[in-house]
Amino acid sequence: MAKIERYKNQGSKSMVILLSDCYPEPITGKYGNIFDEPAYIDAMNAASLFKKKKVSLILVKPTDLGSEKKAKP
């Protein structure tokens, strides 16, 4: 898991830019509920840490980048 550190620059804020397909892997297939998978639990714990430390998060999902062009008539 990534460690969050803040630099002591007056007025600066921490930010993470995440490039992801939004599917935590590896999926074991051993759990009936996908949210019980270790990869999902790790992802949710990391998200909780960002929220607790008040770190802004920008999520870029590259598979959605071309969808706007396709939707226009």
C-alpha positions in Angstrom: 0.0 0.0 0.0 1.2 3.5 -0.8 2.3 5.7 2.1 0.9 9.2 2.1 3.2 12.0 3.0 2.6 15.7 3.1 5.2 18.2 2.2 5.3 21.3 4.5 4.8 24.0 1.9 2.5 26.7 3.1 -0.9 26.5 1.4 -0.2 23.4 -0.7 -2.5 20.4 -0.8 -1.8 16.8 -1.5 -3.4 15.3 -4.6 -3.3 11.8 -6.3 -3.9 11.3 -10.0 -4.9 7.7 -10.6 -5.0 6.1 -14.0 -7.0 2.9 -13.8 -9.5 0.6 -15.5 -11.4 0.6 -12.2 -11.2 -3.1 -11.8 -9.0 -4.2 -8.8 -7.1 -7.4 -9.7 -6.3 -10.2 -9.2 -9.8 -11.6 -8.6 -9.6 -15.0 -7.0 -13.1 -16.2 -7.6 -13.2 -17.7 -4.1 -15.8 -15.2 -2.8 -19.6 -15.1 -3.5 -19.6 -11.3 -3.0 -17.0 -9.5 -5.2 -16.5 -6.9 -2.5 -15.1 -9.6 -0.2 -12.2 -10.2 -2.6 -8.8 -9.1 -1.2 -8.1 -6.7 -4.1 -11.4 -4.9 -3.5 -10.8 -4.7 0.2 -7.3 -3.2 -0.4 -8.7 -0.7 -2.8 -11.4 0.4 -0.4 -8.9 0.6 2.5 -6.7 2.9 0.3 -9.7 5.1 -0.6 -10.5 5.4 3.1 -6.9 6.5 3.9 -7.1 9.2 1.2 -10.4 10.4 2.7 -9.0 10.3 6.3 -5.9 12.3 5.2 -7.9 14.7 3.2 -6.0 14.0 0.0 -7.8 14.9 -3.3 -8.1 12.1 -5.8 -8.6 12.5 -9.6 -9.5 9.2 -11.3 -8.8 8.9 -15.0 -10.4 5.9 -16.7 -8.8 5.7 -20.2 -11.4 3.4 -21.6 -14.0 6.2 -21.2 -11.9 8.8 -23.0 -13.3 8.1 -26.5 -16.9 7.6 -25.4 -17.9 11.2 -25.9 -16.9 11.3 -29.5 -18.9 8.1 -30.2 -22.0 9.5 -28.5 -22.2 12.7 -30.7 -24.5 12.4 -33.8 
